[in-house]
């Protein structure tokens, strides 16, 4: 028996549903590794950032990618606004697919955005 209320199994493990720390990890608690890394980098962040920028300016592709990833994160979905006709026939679906390709060629839509919209059209046609 441990504190009068909780018991361990014969192998020294807590019984299911019980814990040696019922309150759990405190909010905001940080891992020892994170704390050690922060201590190591304490006061050096500006110098390291400056060095990464210098390497990027010198053509180091890894440094360039690192800098760009921080400055311009990968774009997620965006709202795209355009007219969508009623699609009730295969011909209308084909016409809309052609319009999507035109928008990709014009740079209005990305290929992945057009593909996602095309999947919606496929689903509409399959459901009707």
LOLOPA-238659 format. One record per residue: x, y, z of N, C-alpha, C, CB in turn. Coordinates in steps of 0.001 Angstrom, whole numbers, m for minus. Glycine has a CB too. Example, Ala and Ser with C-alpha at 12.3 -4.5 7.8 and 13.67 -1.06 7.14 Angstrom:
2
13190, m5690, 7800, 12300, m4500, 7800, 13200, m3300, 7800, 11308, m4473, 9046
12850, m2250, 7080, 13670, m1060, 7140, 12900, 30, 7870, 14084, m598, 5725
END
This chain:
128
852, m1169, 0, 0, 0, 0, 896, 1230, 0, m968, m1, 1221
501, 2258, m763, 1308, 3462, m851, 714, 4527, 19, 1423, 3948, m2288
131, 5498, m149, m276, 6551, 779, m1588, 6254, 1507, m405, 7845, 37
m1903, 4998, 1705, m3124, 4658, 2407, m4321, 4523, 1476, m3410, 5690, 3450
m4260, 5099, 307, m5390, 5055, m622, m5080, 4259, m1882, m5802, 6458, m1001
m3825, 4297, m2323, m3488, 3675, m3595, m2567, 2487, m3370, m2833, 4690, m4539
m2742, 1490, m4189, m1911, 312, m4074, m1254, 37, m5409, m2727, m898, m3605
m108, m620, m5322, 563, m1034, m6543, 271, m2498, m6775, 2088, m776, m6469
464, m2938, m7990, 332, m4354, m8290, 1577, m5034, m7759, 142, m4615, m9826
1618, m6315, m7835, 2774, m7053, m7328, 4075, m6665, m8021, 2543, m8534, m7485
4020, m6206, m9257, 5221, m5855, m10004, 5680, m4426, m9758, 4983, m6057, m11467
5068, m3725, m8816, 5484, m2362, m8521, 4808, m1323, m9399, 6962, m2246, m8668
3917, m1746, m10247, 3193, m785, m11105, 1897, m388, m10432, 2907, m1386, m12514
1399, 797, m10800, 121, 1253, m10259, m997, 458, m10874, m87, 2753, m10508
m2036, 232, m10097, m3209, m444, m10623, m3863, 451, m11673, m4209, m794, m9486
m4539, m141, m12644, m5213, 670, m13663, m6139, 1700, m13025, m6007, m226, m14619
m6079, 2921, m13509, m6919, 3994, m13008, m6317, 4730, m11829, m8244, 3452, m12624
m5179, 4280, m11344, m4517, 4945, m10231, m3138, 5402, m10676, m4418, 4010, m8998
m2594, 6374, m9970, m1310, 6928, m10371, m547, 7380, m9142, m1495, 8097, m11355
769, 7428, m9271, 1596, 7966, m8201, 1519, 9472, m8149, 3029, 7531, m8371
960, 10091, m9215, 814, 11538, m9272, m585, 11851, m9812, 1932, 12189, m10166
m1605, 11728, m8960, m2975, 11909, m9460, m3252, 13284, m10036, m3943, 11647, m8364
m2532, 14309, m9594, m2753, 15657, m10126, m2170, 15797, m11526, m2138, 16709, m9194
m1264, 14914, m11905, m657, 14970, m13223, 438, 16011, m13308, m1700, 15248, m14258
944, 16181, m14492, 2010, 17157, m14743, 1435, 18565, m14609, 2643, 16949, m16160
2103, 19462, m13889, 1556, 20819, m13743, 1517, 21563, m15075, 2381, 21615, m12735
516, 22433, m15229, 420, 23234, m16458, 1668, 24080, m16605, m846, 24132, m16447
2172, 24146, m17827, 3339, 24971, m18102, 4653, 24295, m17778, 3244, 26236, m17342
4599, 23068, m17234, 5844, 22352, m16930, 6557, 22041, m18239, 5564, 21039, m16122
7869, 22189, m18240, 8620, 21982, m19475, 9588, 20839, m19296, 9369, 23259, m19890
9854, 20168, m20388, 10747, 19021, m20370, 12165, 19458, m20028, 10721, 18297, m21719
12896, 18570, m19389, 14282, 18863, m19009, 15126, 19192, m20237, 14896, 17674, m18250
14891, 18503, m21339, 15655, 18748, m22562, 15413, 20169, m23068, 15280, 17721, m23650
14156, 20594, m23061, 13827, 21943, m23512, 14510, 22976, m22636, 12311, 22161, m23507
14469, 22779, m21332, 15109, 23718, m20408, 16622, 23763, m20645, 14808, 23325, m18944
17233, 22600, m20873, 18675, 22551, m21103, 19043, 23272, m22401, 19163, 21092, m21148
18259, 23075, m23459, 18529, 23746, m24732, 18355, 25257, m24603, 17605, 23201, m25829
17336, 25686, m23884, 17137, 27120, m23684, 18308, 27730, m22930, 15831, 27382, m22927
18805, 27003, m21943, 19944, 27494, m21172, 21186, 27591, m22065, 20220, 26570, m19960
21370, 26591, m22915, 22513, 26565, m23821, 22474, 27739, m24800, 22550, 25243, m24587
21276, 28069, m25291, 21117, 29132, m26281, 20888, 30511, m25669, 19976, 28800, m27189
20772, 30565, m24347, 20481, 31823, m23670, 21447, 32922, m24109, 20550, 31636, m22155
20905, 33993, m24639, 21722, 35131, m25066, 22363, 34964, m26426, 22783, 35380, m24067
22193, 33826, m27067, 22844, 33569, m28360, 21876, 33597, m29539, 23539, 32232, m28323
20599, 33720, m29268, 19601, 33641, m30342, 19858, 34674, m31424, 18199, 33828, m29779
20184, 35896, m31040, 20421, 36940, m32039, 21633, 36611, m32905, 20619, 38296, m31357
22720, 36155, m32282, 23921, 35802, m33044, 23662, 34630, m33993, 25069, 35456, m32090
22931, 33627, m33513, 22639, 32461, m34352, 21749, 32862, m35523, 21963, 31346, m33523
20749, 33693, m35256, 19866, 34155, m36324, 20645, 34946, m37362, 18729, 35009, m35754
21509, 35834, m36894, 22321, 36638, m37812, 23201, 35729, m38680, 23200, 37645, m37021
23799, 34692, m38078, 24662, 33764, m38819, 23848, 33003, m39872, 25351, 32766, m37848
22633, 32576, m39518, 21781, 31865, m40477, 21462, 32759, m41673, 20474, 31392, m39798
21197, 34033, m41404, 20904, 34977, m42491, 22148, 35179, m43356, 20412, 36339, m41922
23319, 35295, m42735, 24571, 35459, m43498, 24813, 34247, m44387, 25774, 35666, m42542
24610, 33042, m43839, 24790, 31825, m44636, 23795, 31782, m45791, 24630, 30574, m43754
22562, 32198, m45524, 21552, 32222, m46580, 21961, 33189, m47682, 20177, 32612, m46010
22448, 34362, m47278, 22899, 35344, m48275, 24082, 34816, m49074, 23280, 36665, m47593
24876, 33944, m48449, 26029, 33354, m49128, 25674, 32180, m50024, 27033, 32910, m48118
24394, 31801, m50053, 23951, 30742, m50959, 23750, 29388, m50307, 24925, 30598, m52050
23900, 29269, m49007, 23685, 27992, m48328, 22198, 27642, m48403, 24173, 28053, m46837
21873, 26611, m49179, 20467, 26273, m49438, 19713, 25869, m48170, 20386, 25146, m50452
20387, 25186, m47253, 19714, 24804, m46007, 19358, 26047, m45205, 20605, 23857, m45166
20282, 26999, m45142, 20021, 28241, m44409, 18923, 29045, m45104, 21313, 29087, m44289
18939, 29058, m46435, 17899, 29763, m47183, 16534, 29161, m46851, 18173, 29694, m48713
16450, 27827, m46899, 15189, 27151, m46616, 14738, 27443, m45186, 15327, 25633, m46836
15670, 27405, m44242, 15343, 27692, m42850, 14783, 29101, m42698, 16579, 27519, m41967
15448, 30070, m43309, 14987, 31461, m43215, 13624, 31644, m43871, 16004, 32402, m43863
13453, 31075, m45048, 12177, 31231, m45750, 11038, 30526, m45020, 12289, 30690, m47171
11332, 29363, m44422, 10290, 28663, m43667, 9806, 29496, m42498, 10803, 27318, m43168
10698, 30296, m41926, 10304, 31136, m40791, 9603, 32408, m41267, 11533, 31499, m39941
10026, 32931, m42405, 9443, 34171, m42907, 8144, 33937, m43664, 10430, 34880, m43800
8114, 32873, m44457, 6952, 32562, m45286, 6533, 31120, m45041, 7260, 32796, m46790
5778, 30856, m43980, 5376, 29477, m43713, 4572, 28913, m44875, 4563, 29396, m42420
4537, 27598, m44968, 3804, 26928, m46029, 2357, 27399, m46001, 3890, 25385, m45881
1875, 27810, m47168, 513, 28335, m47245, m498, 27209, m47093, 291, 29077, m48574
m1457, 27442, m46281, m2542, 26486, m46083, m3703, 26900, m46996, m2991, 26430, m44568
m4830, 26271, m46776, m6007, 26598, m47576, m6313, 28088, m47523, m7215, 25798, m47097
m6821, 28589, m48623, m7247, 29983, m48667, m8646, 30020, m49260, m6252, 30867, m49497
m9330, 31103, m49030, m10662, 31261, m49601, m10521, 31660, m51066, m11493, 32318, m48809
m11240, 30976, m51912, m11223, 31250, m53341, m12642, 31612, m53736, m10683, 30023, m54170
m12793, 32744, m54420, m14120, 33211, m54766, m14294, 33224, m56283, m14369, 34608, m54182
m15278, 32487, m56780, m15652, 32521, m58192, m17022, 31880, m58340, m14593, 31793, m59080
m17659, 32127, m59466, m19000, 31602, m59711, m18930, 30111, m60016, m19679, 32358, m60872
m19829, 29376, m59397, m19924, 27940, m59657, m21307, 27684, m60251, m19688, 27086, m58342
m21342, 27167, m61472, m22644, 26919, m62110, m23317, 25688, m61499, m22474, 26729, m63638
m24611, 25572, m61725, m25305, 24343, m61336, m24737, 23215, m62183, m26869, 24468, m61521
m24396, 22130, m61538, m23813, 20997, m62257, m24748, 19806, m62088, m22367, 20663, m61735
m25445, 19505, m63182, m26407, 18402, m63127, m26124, 17344, m64178, m27817, 18929, m63303
m25266, 17679, m65127, m24964, 16712, m66182, m23453, 16544, m66298, m25572, 17161, m67540
m23061, 15473, m66969, m21634, 15219, m67189, m21013, 16338, m68032, m21428, 13849, m67880
m21765, 16875, m68965, m21259, 17971, m69807, m20972, 19204, m68953, m22278, 18319, m70928
m21875, 19528, m68023, m21660, 20683, m67146, m20439, 20453, m66246, m22921, 20953, m66284
m20267, 19211, m65799, m19106, 18889, m64970, m17820, 19039, m65779, m19221, 17458, m64405
m17849, 18577, m67022, m16676, 18696, m67888, m16369, 20166, m68180, m16897, 17923, m69205
m17396, 20956, m68398, m17195, 22394, m68642, m16573, 23066, m67415, m18542, 23080, m69000
m17058, 22691, m66230, m16513, 23277, m65008, m15055, 22846, m64807, m17368, 22868, m63789
m14750, 21583, m65109, m13361, 21114, m65007, m12470, 21912, m65944, m13263, 19605, m65332
m12972, 22216, m67145, m12214, 23047, m68079, m11984, 24441, m67526, m12935, 23135, m69413
m12992, 24990, m66862, m12860, 26316, m66255, m11819, 26290, m65140, m14220, 26802, m65706
m11781, 25197, m64382, m10772, 25067, m63327, m9367, 25049, m63931, m11015, 23784, m62497
m9199, 24302, m65018, m7890, 24257, m65679, m7475, 25631, m66189, m7914, 23259, m66839
m8428, 26366, m66703, m8130, 27725, m67174, m7658, 28594, m66012, m9374, 28359, m67846
m8330, 28483, m64866, m7942, 29280, m63703, m6540, 28888, m63206, m8976, 29107, m62571
m6194, 27613, m63304, m4839, 27188, m62936, m3833, 27800, m63910, m4723, 25631, m62931
m4146, 27753, m65201, m3244, 28313, m66212, m3073, 29818, m66033, m3771, 28012, m67619
m4115, 30506, m65576, m4044, 31948, m65351, m3361, 32304, m64027, m5439, 32539, m65378
m3187, 31292, m63154, m2577, 31552, m61856, m3578, 31967, m60795, m1536, 32609, m61992
m4861, 31873, m61107, m5903, 32228, m60149, m6062, 31152, m59093, m7227, 32459, m60861
m5885, 29903, m59481, m5959, 28758, m58584, m4660, 27977, m58647, m7154, 27853, m58942
m4297, 27368, m57529, m3153, 26459, m57555, m3641, 25106, m58067, m2490, 26327, m56132
m2750, 24280, m58569, m3176, 22947, m59019, m3856, 22141, m57912, m1978, 22172, m59545
m3364, 22239, m56672, m3986, 21463, m55594, m5375, 21997, m55257, m3101, 21483, m54343
m5575, 23308, m55359, m6907, 23870, m55120, m7882, 23377, m56188, m6856, 25420, m55109
m7440, 23382, m57436, m8298, 22907, m58520, m8605, 21424, m58347, m7635, 23160, m59887
m7609, 20648, m57904, m7837, 19213, m57687, m8872, 18992, m56586, m6514, 18501, m57323
m8779, 19770, m55526, m9761, 19647, m54441, m11165, 19989, m54929, m9379, 20558, m53265
m11277, 21053, m55720, m12589, 21422, m56267, m13092, 20354, m57239, m12513, 22792, m56977
m12177, 19792, m58006, m12545, 18724, m58920, m13096, 17509, m58188, m11354, 18323, m59754
m12532, 17209, m57020, m13037, 16092, m56218, m14462, 16349, m55757, m12133, 15850, m55008
m14746, 17612, m55422, m16122, 17948, m55031, m17089, 17735, m56188, m16202, 19404, m54543
m16660, 18133, m57382, m17507, 17938, m58573, m17722, 16451, m58815, m16867, 18602, m59828
m16650, 15652, m58692, m16778, 14195, m58862, m17806, 13624, m57878, m15402, 13501, m58661
m17739, 14103, m56649, m18671, 13607, m55624, m20099, 14022, m55965, m18280, 14140, m54219
m20267, 15260, m56429, m21606, 15709, m56822, m22164, 14822, m57935, m21570, 17184, m57282
m21330, 14528, m58922, m21775, 13715, m60057, m22061, 12271, m59628, m20714, 13734, m61173
m21251, 11750, m58703, m21453, 10379, m58237, m22721, 10256, m57406, m20251, 9913, m57422
m23047, 11316, m56646, m24229, 11276, m55780, m25531, 11472, m56558, m24116, 12342, m54702
m25451, 12089, m57727, m26701, 12349, m58458, m26981, 11316, m59513, m26660, 13704, m59098
END
